């Protein structure tokens, strides 16, 4: 028999974090790091030859959001 995980589900954590960011805007503690990650990803995407800036933006924001959920 397996024990249930103490950590919340990834999808549930993402849902709660995005809802909080949408409701609280810039006052939410995750908003600024996610926007910073999006900006860094967009710049990296613009510099790299294969990746475009929109893909970099989404990847950077997604990475920072994931880091905020898993800390």
Jmol script that loads the backbone (N, CA, C; Angstrom):
load data "model"
ATOM      1  N   UNK A   1       0.843  -1.176   0.000  1.00  0.00           N
ATOM      2  CA  UNK A   1       0.000   0.000   0.000  1.00  0.00           C
ATOM      3  C   UNK A   1       0.890   1.240   0.000  1.00  0.00           C
ATOM      4  N   UNK A   2       0.537   2.223  -0.779  1.00  0.00           N
ATOM      5  CA  UNK A   2       1.346   3.434  -0.875  1.00  0.00           C
ATOM      6  C   UNK A   2       0.775   4.535   0.004  1.00  0.00           C
ATOM      7  N   UNK A   3       1.659   5.366   0.479  1.00  0.00           N
ATOM      8  CA  UNK A   3       1.267   6.504   1.301  1.00  0.00           C
ATOM      9  C   UNK A   3       0.991   7.704   0.405  1.00  0.00           C
ATOM     10  N   UNK A   4       0.009   8.527   0.731  1.00  0.00           N
ATOM     11  CA  UNK A   4      -0.239   9.723  -0.073  1.00  0.00           C
ATOM     12  C   UNK A   4       0.902  10.723   0.113  1.00  0.00           C
ATOM     13  N   UNK A   5       1.196  11.464  -0.935  1.00  0.00           N
ATOM     14  CA  UNK A   5       2.245  12.477  -0.871  1.00  0.00           C
ATOM     15  C   UNK A   5       1.815  13.642   0.003  1.00  0.00           C
ATOM     16  N   UNK A   6       2.781  14.187   0.724  1.00  0.00           N
ATOM     17  CA  UNK A   6       2.501  15.378   1.515  1.00  0.00           C
ATOM     18  C   UNK A   6       2.513  16.633   0.648  1.00  0.00           C
ATOM     19  N   UNK A   7       3.238  16.586  -0.479  1.00  0.00           N
ATOM     20  CA  UNK A   7       3.304  17.738  -1.376  1.00  0.00           C
ATOM     21  C   UNK A   7       2.017  17.825  -2.205  1.00  0.00           C
ATOM     22  N   UNK A   8       1.541  19.036  -2.441  1.00  0.00           N
ATOM     23  CA  UNK A   8       0.334  19.163  -3.267  1.00  0.00           C
ATOM     24  C   UNK A   8       0.612  18.790  -4.718  1.00  0.00           C
ATOM     25  N   UNK A   9      -0.415  18.442  -5.417  1.00  0.00           N
ATOM     26  CA  UNK A   9      -0.316  18.086  -6.819  1.00  0.00           C
ATOM     27  C   UNK A   9       0.185  19.281  -7.619  1.00  0.00           C
ATOM     28  N   UNK A  10       0.998  19.030  -8.639  1.00  0.00           N
ATOM     29  CA  UNK A  10       1.572  20.099  -9.454  1.00  0.00           C
ATOM     30  C   UNK A  10       0.484  20.916 -10.132  1.00  0.00           C
ATOM     31  N   UNK A  11      -0.495  20.255 -10.717  1.00  0.00           N
ATOM     32  CA  UNK A  11      -1.557  20.969 -11.426  1.00  0.00           C
ATOM     33  C   UNK A  11      -2.369  21.819 -10.458  1.00  0.00           C
ATOM     34  N   UNK A  12      -2.672  21.277  -9.302  1.00  0.00           N
ATOM     35  CA  UNK A  12      -3.422  22.038  -8.302  1.00  0.00           C
ATOM     36  C   UNK A  12      -2.616  23.242  -7.818  1.00  0.00           C
ATOM     37  N   UNK A  13      -1.317  23.046  -7.602  1.00  0.00           N
ATOM     38  CA  UNK A  13      -0.464  24.154  -7.188  1.00  0.00           C
ATOM     39  C   UNK A  13      -0.388  25.247  -8.241  1.00  0.00           C
ATOM     40  N   UNK A  14      -0.253  24.856  -9.503  1.00  0.00           N
ATOM     41  CA  UNK A  14      -0.222  25.835 -10.594  1.00  0.00           C
ATOM     42  C   UNK A  14      -1.540  26.594 -10.675  1.00  0.00           C
ATOM     43  N   UNK A  15      -2.627  25.865 -10.538  1.00  0.00           N
ATOM     44  CA  UNK A  15      -3.949  26.500 -10.615  1.00  0.00           C
ATOM     45  C   UNK A  15      -4.105  27.546  -9.511  1.00  0.00           C
ATOM     46  N   UNK A  16      -3.737  27.185  -8.297  1.00  0.00           N
ATOM     47  CA  UNK A  16      -3.865  28.118  -7.175  1.00  0.00           C
ATOM     48  C   UNK A  16      -2.948  29.330  -7.349  1.00  0.00           C
ATOM     49  N   UNK A  17      -1.734  29.089  -7.818  1.00  0.00           N
ATOM     50  CA  UNK A  17      -0.781  30.185  -7.989  1.00  0.00           C
ATOM     51  C   UNK A  17      -1.242  31.160  -9.069  1.00  0.00           C
ATOM     52  N   UNK A  18      -1.704  30.647 -10.190  1.00  0.00           N
ATOM     53  CA  UNK A  18      -2.169  31.510 -11.282  1.00  0.00           C
ATOM     54  C   UNK A  18      -3.430  32.269 -10.863  1.00  0.00           C
ATOM     55  N   UNK A  19      -4.331  31.608 -10.143  1.00  0.00           N
ATOM     56  CA  UNK A  19      -5.524  32.299  -9.652  1.00  0.00           C
ATOM     57  C   UNK A  19      -5.150  33.424  -8.699  1.00  0.00           C
ATOM     58  N   UNK A  20      -4.195  33.157  -7.823  1.00  0.00           N
ATOM     59  CA  UNK A  20      -3.743  34.188  -6.891  1.00  0.00           C
ATOM     60  C   UNK A  20      -3.096  35.353  -7.611  1.00  0.00           C
ATOM     61  N   UNK A  21      -2.280  35.052  -8.619  1.00  0.00           N
ATOM     62  CA  UNK A  21      -1.632  36.112  -9.389  1.00  0.00           C
ATOM     63  C   UNK A  21      -2.659  36.931 -10.153  1.00  0.00           C
ATOM     64  N   UNK A  22      -3.688  36.288 -10.661  1.00  0.00           N
ATOM     65  CA  UNK A  22      -4.721  37.001 -11.405  1.00  0.00           C
ATOM     66  C   UNK A  22      -5.539  37.903 -10.489  1.00  0.00           C
ATOM     67  N   UNK A  23      -5.811  37.443  -9.270  1.00  0.00           N
ATOM     68  CA  UNK A  23      -6.616  38.233  -8.338  1.00  0.00           C
ATOM     69  C   UNK A  23      -5.828  39.382  -7.712  1.00  0.00           C
ATOM     70  N   UNK A  24      -4.596  39.102  -7.297  1.00  0.00           N
ATOM     71  CA  UNK A  24      -3.832  40.092  -6.550  1.00  0.00           C
ATOM     72  C   UNK A  24      -2.928  40.959  -7.417  1.00  0.00           C
ATOM     73  N   UNK A  25      -2.678  40.539  -8.634  1.00  0.00           N
ATOM     74  CA  UNK A  25      -1.834  41.335  -9.521  1.00  0.00           C
ATOM     75  C   UNK A  25      -0.400  41.430  -9.020  1.00  0.00           C
ATOM     76  N   UNK A  26       0.154  42.616  -9.025  1.00  0.00           N
ATOM     77  CA  UNK A  26       1.546  42.819  -8.635  1.00  0.00           C
ATOM     78  C   UNK A  26       1.766  42.644  -7.127  1.00  0.00           C
ATOM     79  N   UNK A  27       0.729  42.607  -6.340  1.00  0.00           N
ATOM     80  CA  UNK A  27       0.872  42.403  -4.889  1.00  0.00           C
ATOM     81  C   UNK A  27       1.162  40.938  -4.555  1.00  0.00           C
ATOM     82  N   UNK A  28       0.883  40.033  -5.470  1.00  0.00           N
ATOM     83  CA  UNK A  28       1.136  38.614  -5.220  1.00  0.00           C
ATOM     84  C   UNK A  28       2.638  38.359  -5.245  1.00  0.00           C
ATOM     85  N   UNK A  29       3.159  37.550  -4.315  1.00  0.00           N
ATOM     86  CA  UNK A  29       4.614  37.341  -4.255  1.00  0.00           C
ATOM     87  C   UNK A  29       5.211  36.621  -5.467  1.00  0.00           C
ATOM     88  N   UNK A  30       4.429  35.929  -6.257  1.00  0.00           N
ATOM     89  CA  UNK A  30       4.967  35.212  -7.414  1.00  0.00           C
ATOM     90  C   UNK A  30       4.961  36.042  -8.696  1.00  0.00           C
ATOM     91  N   UNK A  31       4.257  37.136  -8.726  1.00  0.00           N
ATOM     92  CA  UNK A  31       4.102  37.887  -9.963  1.00  0.00           C
ATOM     93  C   UNK A  31       5.428  38.436 -10.468  1.00  0.00           C
ATOM     94  N   UNK A  32       6.177  39.103  -9.612  1.00  0.00           N
ATOM     95  CA  UNK A  32       7.431  39.728 -10.045  1.00  0.00           C
ATOM     96  C   UNK A  32       8.469  38.711 -10.505  1.00  0.00           C
ATOM     97  N   UNK A  33       8.698  37.603  -9.783  1.00  0.00           N
ATOM     98  CA  UNK A  33       9.657  36.624 -10.294  1.00  0.00           C
ATOM     99  C   UNK A  33       9.225  35.988 -11.614  1.00  0.00           C
ATOM    100  N   UNK A  34       7.942  35.759 -11.790  1.00  0.00           N
ATOM    101  CA  UNK A  34       7.468  35.159 -13.038  1.00  0.00           C
ATOM    102  C   UNK A  34       7.630  36.141 -14.195  1.00  0.00           C
ATOM    103  N   UNK A  35       7.332  37.413 -13.967  1.00  0.00           N
ATOM    104  CA  UNK A  35       7.529  38.419 -15.013  1.00  0.00           C
ATOM    105  C   UNK A  35       9.010  38.601 -15.340  1.00  0.00           C
ATOM    106  N   UNK A  36       9.867  38.525 -14.330  1.00  0.00           N
ATOM    107  CA  UNK A  36      11.310  38.610 -14.569  1.00  0.00           C
ATOM    108  C   UNK A  36      11.780  37.422 -15.398  1.00  0.00           C
ATOM    109  N   UNK A  37      11.302  36.236 -15.065  1.00  0.00           N
ATOM    110  CA  UNK A  37      11.650  35.053 -15.852  1.00  0.00           C
ATOM    111  C   UNK A  37      11.162  35.160 -17.282  1.00  0.00           C
ATOM    112  N   UNK A  38       9.987  35.736 -17.469  1.00  0.00           N
ATOM    113  CA  UNK A  38       9.464  35.927 -18.827  1.00  0.00           C
ATOM    114  C   UNK A  38      10.342  36.893 -19.605  1.00  0.00           C
ATOM    115  N   UNK A  39      10.785  37.965 -18.970  1.00  0.00           N
ATOM    116  CA  UNK A  39      11.642  38.939 -19.653  1.00  0.00           C
ATOM    117  C   UNK A  39      12.996  38.332 -20.008  1.00  0.00           C
ATOM    118  N   UNK A  40      13.582  37.592 -19.087  1.00  0.00           N
ATOM    119  CA  UNK A  40      14.870  36.947 -19.361  1.00  0.00           C
ATOM    120  C   UNK A  40      14.715  35.927 -20.482  1.00  0.00           C
ATOM    121  N   UNK A  41      13.653  35.174 -20.455  1.00  0.00           N
ATOM    122  CA  UNK A  41      13.409  34.195 -21.516  1.00  0.00           C
ATOM    123  C   UNK A  41      13.193  34.849 -22.863  1.00  0.00           C
ATOM    124  N   UNK A  42      12.507  35.981 -22.893  1.00  0.00           N
ATOM    125  CA  UNK A  42      12.278  36.687 -24.155  1.00  0.00           C
ATOM    126  C   UNK A  42      13.589  37.214 -24.721  1.00  0.00           C
ATOM    127  N   UNK A  43      14.443  37.743 -23.871  1.00  0.00           N
ATOM    128  CA  UNK A  43      15.747  38.236 -24.339  1.00  0.00           C
ATOM    129  C   UNK A  43      16.591  37.073 -24.843  1.00  0.00           C
ATOM    130  N   UNK A  44      16.606  35.976 -24.099  1.00  0.00           N
ATOM    131  CA  UNK A  44      17.363  34.803 -24.540  1.00  0.00           C
ATOM    132  C   UNK A  44      16.806  34.260 -25.856  1.00  0.00           C
ATOM    133  N   UNK A  45      15.493  34.270 -25.998  1.00  0.00           N
ATOM    134  CA  UNK A  45      14.880  33.802 -27.240  1.00  0.00           C
ATOM    135  C   UNK A  45      15.203  34.696 -28.416  1.00  0.00           C
ATOM    136  N   UNK A  46      15.339  35.985 -28.173  1.00  0.00           N
ATOM    137  CA  UNK A  46      15.682  36.909 -29.257  1.00  0.00           C
ATOM    138  C   UNK A  46      17.135  36.738 -29.689  1.00  0.00           C
ATOM    139  N   UNK A  47      18.005  36.366 -28.754  1.00  0.00           N
ATOM    140  CA  UNK A  47      19.432  36.227 -29.059  1.00  0.00           C
ATOM    141  C   UNK A  47      19.733  34.886 -29.718  1.00  0.00           C
ATOM    142  N   UNK A  48      19.071  33.828 -29.269  1.00  0.00           N
ATOM    143  CA  UNK A  48      19.344  32.496 -29.821  1.00  0.00           C
ATOM    144  C   UNK A  48      18.765  32.363 -31.229  1.00  0.00           C
ATOM    145  N   UNK A  49      19.486  31.713 -32.127  1.00  0.00           N
ATOM    146  CA  UNK A  49      19.042  31.652 -33.520  1.00  0.00           C
ATOM    147  C   UNK A  49      17.830  30.764 -33.780  1.00  0.00           C
ATOM    148  N   UNK A  50      17.625  29.717 -33.000  1.00  0.00           N
ATOM    149  CA  UNK A  50      16.537  28.773 -33.281  1.00  0.00           C
ATOM    150  C   UNK A  50      15.258  29.161 -32.556  1.00  0.00           C
ATOM    151  N   UNK A  51      15.384  29.750 -31.371  1.00  0.00           N
ATOM    152  CA  UNK A  51      14.238  30.060 -30.519  1.00  0.00           C
ATOM    153  C   UNK A  51      13.773  31.493 -30.787  1.00  0.00           C
ATOM    154  N   UNK A  52      12.479  31.684 -30.899  1.00  0.00           N
ATOM    155  CA  UNK A  52      11.949  33.041 -31.063  1.00  0.00           C
ATOM    156  C   UNK A  52      11.647  33.640 -29.699  1.00  0.00           C
ATOM    157  N   UNK A  53      11.458  34.953 -29.638  1.00  0.00           N
ATOM    158  CA  UNK A  53      11.222  35.597 -28.343  1.00  0.00           C
ATOM    159  C   UNK A  53       9.914  35.170 -27.686  1.00  0.00           C
ATOM    160  N   UNK A  54       8.816  34.906 -28.431  1.00  0.00           N
ATOM    161  CA  UNK A  54       7.608  34.456 -27.726  1.00  0.00           C
ATOM    162  C   UNK A  54       7.797  33.095 -27.038  1.00  0.00           C
ATOM    163  N   UNK A  55       8.516  32.215 -27.691  1.00  0.00           N
ATOM    164  CA  UNK A  55       8.784  30.908 -27.079  1.00  0.00           C
ATOM    165  C   UNK A  55       9.663  31.067 -25.850  1.00  0.00           C
ATOM    166  N   UNK A  56      10.655  31.935 -25.934  1.00  0.00           N
ATOM    167  CA  UNK A  56      11.508  32.209 -24.785  1.00  0.00           C
ATOM    168  C   UNK A  56      10.733  32.829 -23.642  1.00  0.00           C
ATOM    169  N   UNK A  57       9.809  33.719 -23.963  1.00  0.00           N
ATOM    170  CA  UNK A  57       8.981  34.369 -22.951  1.00  0.00           C
ATOM    171  C   UNK A  57       8.155  33.338 -22.194  1.00  0.00           C
ATOM    172  N   UNK A  58       7.504  32.459 -22.912  1.00  0.00           N
ATOM    173  CA  UNK A  58       6.665  31.426 -22.292  1.00  0.00           C
ATOM    174  C   UNK A  58       7.522  30.450 -21.488  1.00  0.00           C
ATOM    175  N   UNK A  59       8.663  30.075 -22.037  1.00  0.00           N
ATOM    176  CA  UNK A  59       9.545  29.143 -21.330  1.00  0.00           C
ATOM    177  C   UNK A  59      10.088  29.761 -20.047  1.00  0.00           C
ATOM    178  N   UNK A  60      10.498  31.010 -20.097  1.00  0.00           N
ATOM    179  CA  UNK A  60      11.021  31.679 -18.908  1.00  0.00           C
ATOM    180  C   UNK A  60       9.963  31.836 -17.836  1.00  0.00           C
ATOM    181  N   UNK A  61       8.767  32.247 -18.224  1.00  0.00           N
ATOM    182  CA  UNK A  61       7.684  32.397 -17.253  1.00  0.00           C
ATOM    183  C   UNK A  61       7.294  31.048 -16.668  1.00  0.00           C
ATOM    184  N   UNK A  62       7.223  30.038 -17.508  1.00  0.00           N
ATOM    185  CA  UNK A  62       6.873  28.694 -17.031  1.00  0.00           C
ATOM    186  C   UNK A  62       7.905  28.135 -16.072  1.00  0.00           C
ATOM    187  N   UNK A  63       9.162  28.365 -16.367  1.00  0.00           N
ATOM    188  CA  UNK A  63      10.231  27.878 -15.489  1.00  0.00           C
ATOM    189  C   UNK A  63      10.157  28.545 -14.114  1.00  0.00           C
ATOM    190  N   UNK A  64       9.981  29.846 -14.092  1.00  0.00           N
ATOM    191  CA  UNK A  64       9.919  30.547 -12.814  1.00  0.00           C
ATOM    192  C   UNK A  64       8.665  30.163 -12.025  1.00  0.00           C
ATOM    193  N   UNK A  65       7.560  29.971 -12.721  1.00  0.00           N
ATOM    194  CA  UNK A  65       6.339  29.546 -12.042  1.00  0.00           C
ATOM    195  C   UNK A  65       6.531  28.159 -11.439  1.00  0.00           C
ATOM    196  N   UNK A  66       7.173  27.274 -12.182  1.00  0.00           N
ATOM    197  CA  UNK A  66       7.454  25.929 -11.675  1.00  0.00           C
ATOM    198  C   UNK A  66       8.355  25.988 -10.441  1.00  0.00           C
ATOM    199  N   UNK A  67       9.391  26.848 -10.491  1.00  0.00           N
ATOM    200  CA  UNK A  67      10.273  26.991  -9.336  1.00  0.00           C
ATOM    201  C   UNK A  67       9.522  27.513  -8.119  1.00  0.00           C
ATOM    202  N   UNK A  68       8.577  28.420  -8.322  1.00  0.00           N
ATOM    203  CA  UNK A  68       7.798  28.963  -7.210  1.00  0.00           C
ATOM    204  C   UNK A  68       6.894  27.886  -6.594  1.00  0.00           C
ATOM    205  N   UNK A  69       6.369  26.994  -7.412  1.00  0.00           N
ATOM    206  CA  UNK A  69       5.476  25.943  -6.926  1.00  0.00           C
ATOM    207  C   UNK A  69       6.280  24.895  -6.156  1.00  0.00           C
ATOM    208  N   UNK A  70       7.441  24.531  -6.653  1.00  0.00           N
ATOM    209  CA  UNK A  70       8.230  23.424  -6.096  1.00  0.00           C
ATOM    210  C   UNK A  70       9.193  23.818  -4.987  1.00  0.00           C
ATOM    211  N   UNK A  71       9.209  25.035  -4.536  1.00  0.00           N
ATOM    212  CA  UNK A  71      10.160  25.387  -3.473  1.00  0.00           C
ATOM    213  C   UNK A  71       9.680  24.951  -2.134  1.00  0.00           C
TER     214      UNK A  71
END
end "model"
wireframe off; spacefill off
backbone 0.3
color backbone group
